[in-house]
Amino acid sequence: MGVIFSVATMFVALQSPSVPSGPLTLDQVAELAERNAFAVRIQMTAVEKSRLSVKQSQAALGPQVSGSLAYTRLNEAVSTQFGNTSFVTQPIDSKTGGLSLQLPIDISGNQRRLIRAGKANYSASQGTLQADLNDARLAARTDYLAILRAQAQVKVDESALQDSQERLKQAQLQFNQQEIAKIDLLAYETAVDQAKSDLLNAQNSLDLARQTLNAELAIPIETPLQVVEVDTLPPLPRDAGSLVKVGQNRRPEVKALIDTVEALRNITRATESGQNPSLSFGLNVSTNFDPLPGNQRSTTTGTLTLNVPFFDSGITRAKVKAARQDELATKLQLQQAQLTISKDVRASITTLASAKARYENAQAQVGYAQETYRLAIVKQNAGEGTYVEVIDAQNSLTQAKNGLLGAKYDYLNAYAQLQRAIGVDDISAALAAPSLGGTK
C-alpha cells in the first residue's frame, strides 16, 4: 500500500478518531487501526517533517533576498566651518535603506547530495509509516481475536455453570430423599462454585480485551464495540521459501533501511567534499534617502566570493569516518532485518501447522468428551455411576472445549503474525503473483 501524504492527510490524522458503529469484521478493525492508531498518526507528522526538510534543502540552492531600513538621529547636526561658510557633514537625522541578494553556486555538488539524502530520508520515513501501519494492523487483529476468544470462553463457562447447577438440583433432590450422602452434595456445590469463579474470570478477561482494543483504536475505552465471529480458518500456507521472498521484498522496514543507506551514502559523499571550494554571488543596493550635496543617493556593489579551505586539523577526515560507520551500521541492520523476516515467516508457518493439528485433534476430543459426559449422566441416573464420574466427565468436556478454543485462536493469531511478517494481508494473492511482490 503506497503512501500519499499531504497537508489534508495531516489535518485528518490529527483530528479525533471517529467512533465506529455496528458490528466490525477482523479486516475492518485492521483498517480502522490504520487510521486511528497513535503510532501511525505520530509517524505521519514525521513524514511531513521529512518532506519539509527536503523543501528546505532545495530552497537553500535558490536566491535569498533581504532588505533593511535604518533611521539615525543625533543629538545635534555635525558641521564644518570653511572660511565664512559652514557645511553640514552629518545631518541631525538620516534615513537609509538597502537590498541584498545572495546566490550560492554549488560548484562542489554538496548541496545537491544533501538534497538527494533528504529525499531518501523522506522515502525512508514513508517506509517507517508503512511499518507502523503493518504493526497497527497486527495489534488490532490480535486484540480483536482476544475478544473473540474471551467471548467463546464465556460461553463455555456459562454452559459449564448451567450444567453444574442442573446437576446440583438433582443432587439436592437425591439428598433430600436420602439417596446420596452429604459429601456427595458438597462435591456438586463445589463444582458450581468453581464454575461461577471460572465464568467471572472469563467475563473480566472479556472486559479487559475490549478495553485493550479500544485503546489500540484510540477511541474512548468504554466504547461498546461489536465484533463478528471468524467462522472459517484461512488456509495453511506451505511454501515458506516463497513467503520469505515476499517478506524480504515487501516488508516496509526493509524498504526504509534501503532508503536510509542511500541517504547516508549521499551524506558520506557530501562530508568527503567538505574541504572542496565554495562559491557565492552577492549583490547589494544601498540608498540614502537624504543625501548630502555631492553624495550619491544609491550605490550598487556586486561580490563573487570563493572560499578555499586549506587545513582543518583532521575534522573533515574524522567526520567522514563517522559517516561511514553510520552507513555500515545501517547496512548491518538491513541484513539483520532480512534474517529476522526469514525467521518470523518460518516460525509463523510452524506455529500455524502446529495449531492446525491441535485444532483437528481438539475437535475429535470435544466429540469424545461430549459422549463420555452423556454416558456418565445416563449411568448416574440409572444408579450405575457415581457423582465423581459425572464431575470428571464435565471437567474433561470443559477442558476439551478450551483446547479447541485455544487451538483455533492460536491459529488465527499465527496467521495474523504471518501477514505482518511478510507485510501483505492477502497471502494467497502474494504467492500467486509472478514477482512474488503481492498486494495488500
Secondary structure, DSSP 8 states (H G I E B T S, - for coil): ------HHHHHHHTS------SEE-HHHHHHHHHHH-HHHHHHHHHHHHHHHHHHHHHHTTS-EEEEEEEEEE-SS-EEEEETTEEEEEE-SEEEEEEEEEEEEE-SS-HHHHHHHHHHHHHHHHHHHHHHHHHHHHHHHHHHHHHHHHHHHHHHHHHHHHHHHHHHHHHHHHHHHTTSS-HHHHHHHHHHHHHHHHHHHHHHHHHHHHHHHHHHHTTS-TT---EE----S-------HHHHHHHHHHH-HHHHHHHHHHHHHHHHHHHHHGGGS-EEEEEEEEEEESS--TTS-SEEEEEEEEEE-----TTHHHHHHHHHHHHHHHHHHHHHHHHHHHHHHHHHHHHHHHHHHHHHHHHHHHHHHHHHHHHHHHHHHHTTSS-HHHHHHHHHHHHHHHHHHHHHHHHHHHHHHHHHHHHT-S-HHHHHHSTTS----
